[in-house]
Amino acid sequence: MDLNSMKKKTPTTGWFTFDSSGVEIELTYESPTAMIARLERCSETRNGRTVLNQDKMLEESAALIRSWRGMTLARAAELMDLELPTDADLSAGVPCTKENKLALFSESWGFKQWLDQKIVALSEFVAIERERKRKNSQTPPSGGSPAASNAESAAK
C-alpha cells in the first residue's frame, strides 16, 4: 500500500468560525510539504544569506483564505486599527479581496495567529468534511432526495 498514491488531488478546504461574532472563513489546509514549499518560494538570497521575503510570505499566507462571510466593517475595526468616517455603515460587509485579506493578515495579531493555527489542523478539516458528507448523504424518511423533500415542504 502506497500512501503517496492516495493523496488527494484537490485542496482540502473547510469553513471555520473565526470567533463569537459569527465571522466564518473558508480556509485551505496546508500540509508540511506545502508549507516548506511556501517558505522556499518566499525565501531569497541576500549577501550570501537566505532570508524570508516578508511581503511575499504575507501574500502566500493570505491566499490560503478562500472566502469569508459575516466580516463587517465593525468587526474589521475590532481586529485592526482603522480610522472610520463618522458616517460609516458599520454593518456593511467587507469583501474578501486580496487587499482586505492582506490587511487583516498583516495588521491583526489575533487574526494571523488564528489563521496560522487553523491551516495546519488537518483533523479539523477532516471533521468538517465528514460532517458535510454526512449532511449531504442524509435522505428524508420518505426515501426521496433532500431537495425533493424541501420542495414538498415549501409547497405545503
N, C-alpha and C positions, 0 to 999 in steps of 0.2 A: 504494500500500500504506500503510495507516494503522496504525501500531503500537499506538496507543491502543485501537483496536477489538479488538485481540488480547490485551489484558491479561487475566490470569486473574481469574475472578470469586470464587474461593475463596482463602483464605490459603495460602501456601506454608509447609509445616511440615517438620521433619526431626528425627530423633533424633541427638544428638551425645553422644560420650563425653566427660564432663567432665574426667576425669583418670585416672591409672593405678589408682585404687581401684575402677573399674568402674561408677561412677555414670553413668547415661545420662539425658539431659534432652531432652525434646521442646520445640522452640522454634518460634516463628512468625517468618518473615522480615519485616523492616521496610524498606520502600523509602524513598528520600529524601523523597518526598512524604508518606508516612505518618509519618516521624519529625518533619517540620516540623509536621504537623497535631497530633502528640502534644505537641510543645513549645508550640504555641499553646494547646492545651487546658489545659496546666499553667501557663500564664502568667497573671498578674493585674496590675492597675494599683494601685500604692500611692504616694500622694503624687505623682501625676503621672508616675511611672516604672513601666516594665514590669519585673516581677520574676518569677522562677520559683518556683512553689509546690513546694518540695522533696518534701513528703509526697505530693502528687498525682502528681508525676513518678515517685516510687518505686513507687506503686501501678500506674501505667500501664506502667512498665517490667517489673515483676514479672508483669503479666498476659500478657506475651509468652512466659512459661513455661507450656506447656500441661500437662505432666506430667513425672514423673521415676520412675525405678526404680533400686533399689540404694542409695538415700540412707539410710544408717543413722545411729543416734544417735552412734556412734563417729566417722563421717565428718563429721557436722554439728559435733561438738565440735572437730574439727580445723580447720574452716572459720570458726567464730565462737567467741567466748569464752563458754562455757557453764559453769554450776555444776551438775554432775550429782550426784544422790544416790549414795551408796556402793553401793547395791544395784541401780543402773540396769542394764538389759539393753542393752549397747552394740550388740548385733546387731539390735536392734529397728528396724524400718523407720520412717522419718519420713514421714508422709502429706504429699502435695503439696497443701497447703491455701493459701489466700490469705495467712493469717497466717505460715505457715512460709516461703513464698516471699518475703514482705516481710522477714522476719527475716534470712534468708540474704542477700538482696539489699542490705539496709541495713547489715548488720554484718560482712560478709566482703568485704574488698577483692579477694581473688583471684576469688571467685565473680562479683562485679559486673563486674570487668574482663573476665573470660572471656565473660560474657553480652553485654556491650556490643559486644565484637568479633564474636561469632557471629551476632547478629541481623541484622547488615548484610552478611554474607558470602554473597551470593546464589550465587556459584559453588559453595560447599559445599552449599547446599540443592539446587541443580540436580544435583550429582553424586550426592547421596543419593537423590533422586527417580529419576534414571536407573537407579541400581543396584536400587532397589526394583522398578521396572517390569521390568527385565531378569530379576530373580529370579522375578517373578510370571508372566512370559511363557514361561519355560522349561518344556518338556514332557519327560517321561521318554522313553527310547528306544522304548518300546512304542507311543508315539503317544497314550497316554491322558492324562488330566489329572493334574497333580501330586497332587491329593487321592486320586484312584483308585490311583495308584502307591503312595502312603503306606499306603492301606488294604490293598493287596495285600501290601506288605512286612510289615505288622503281622500279617497272617493267617498268614504263613509261620513 
